[in-house]
Amino acid sequence: MLYITLWIVLSILVALYAFARGHSTINVFGFLLLGLVFSPLIALVATVLIPPSDKSLIDKGLAKKCPHCAELIKTEAEVCGHCGIDLDVAKKCPHCAEWVKSEAAVCSHCGRDI
């Protein structure tokens, strides 16, 4: 009885770890079933090896997409690690579609009012 209880508790802990990593609810349930049916160790390895989906990370507020290159970055990021754009000062010019500082009144690329 002790082994069964330990098996169930470890499976639940693996599922909670998967949730903390940012996996979607359906994936967390899958990891729980994997742990219960096969082994909590196998479920833990699968949790570590399978990355969480971009959508679940965005929904949980753990990540966001760069407005310039659309790559996934941390929500606290001030500069995109992929394209190098400064995120807190970036907006697109409606005329030339180039990135300019958010406080700019005139586009530095085309010279038109924003």
C-alpha positions in Angstrom: 0.0 0.0 0.0 2.9 2.3 0.8 4.3 1.8 -2.7 1.1 2.6 -4.4 0.6 5.8 -2.4 4.2 6.8 -3.1 3.7 6.1 -6.9 0.5 8.3 -6.9 2.2 11.1 -4.9 5.2 11.1 -7.2 3.0 11.2 -10.3 1.1 14.2 -8.9 4.4 15.9 -8.2 5.6 15.4 -11.7 2.3 16.8 -13.1 2.7 19.9 -10.8 6.3 20.3 -12.1 5.0 20.2 -15.7 2.4 22.8 -14.8 5.1 25.0 -13.2 7.3 24.7 -16.4 4.4 26.2 -18.4 2.8 23.1 -20.0 -0.8 23.4 -21.0 -3.5 21.7 -18.8 -4.0 18.9 -21.2 -0.3 18.1 -21.3 -0.2 18.2 -17.5 -3.0 15.7 -17.4 -1.1 13.5 -19.9 2.0 13.6 -17.8 -0.1 12.6 -14.8 -1.5 9.6 -16.6 2.0 8.7 -17.9 3.3 8.7 -14.4 0.4 6.7 -13.0 0.4 4.1 -15.8 4.1 3.6 -16.5 6.4 5.4 -14.1 6.8 8.8 -12.4 10.4 8.7 -13.6 9.4 8.3 -17.2 6.9 11.1 -16.8 9.5 13.3 -15.3 11.9 12.6 -18.2 9.2 13.4 -20.7 8.3 16.6 -18.8 11.9 17.8 -19.0 12.5 16.7 -22.7 9.2 18.1 -24.1 9.2 21.9 -24.2 6.0 23.7 -23.3 4.1 25.2 -26.2 4.4 28.9 -27.1 0.7 29.4 -26.6 0.6 28.1 -23.1 3.6 30.2 -22.1 2.0 33.3 -23.5 -1.4 32.5 -21.9 0.3 32.1 -18.5 2.2 35.3 -18.9 5.6 33.6 -18.9 6.5 34.8 -22.4 5.5 37.2 -25.2 6.2 37.5 -28.9 8.5 40.2 -30.1 6.4 42.7 -32.2 9.3 42.9 -34.7 10.4 39.4 -35.4 7.6 37.4 -33.7 10.0 35.2 -31.7 9.2 34.1 -28.2 10.9 36.1 -25.5 10.5 36.5 -21.7 7.9 39.0 -20.5 10.5 41.0 -18.6 12.7 41.4 -21.6 13.5 45.0 -22.7 15.5 44.0 -25.7 14.6 41.1 -28.0 17.4 38.5 -27.9 16.7 37.5 -31.5 16.5 40.7 -33.5 17.9 43.2 -30.9 15.0 45.7 -31.1 14.4 47.8 -27.9 10.9 46.6 -26.9 9.9 49.5 -24.6 10.5 52.1 -27.3 9.4 50.3 -30.5 6.4 51.1 -32.6 5.8 50.9 -36.4 5.5 54.0 -38.6 2.1 53.8 -40.3 3.6 55.2 -43.5 6.8 53.2 -44.1 6.3 50.4 -41.6 9.8 50.9 -40.1 10.3 50.7 -36.3 10.7 54.0 -34.5 10.8 55.1 -30.8 7.4 55.2 -29.2 7.7 58.8 -28.1 8.7 60.0 -31.6 6.3 62.4 -33.3 8.2 62.2 -36.7 9.5 59.0 -38.3 13.3 58.9 -38.5 13.1 56.9 -41.7 10.5 58.6 -43.9 10.3 62.0 -42.1 6.5 62.0 -41.9 4.3 62.7 -38.9 3.3 59.6 -36.9 
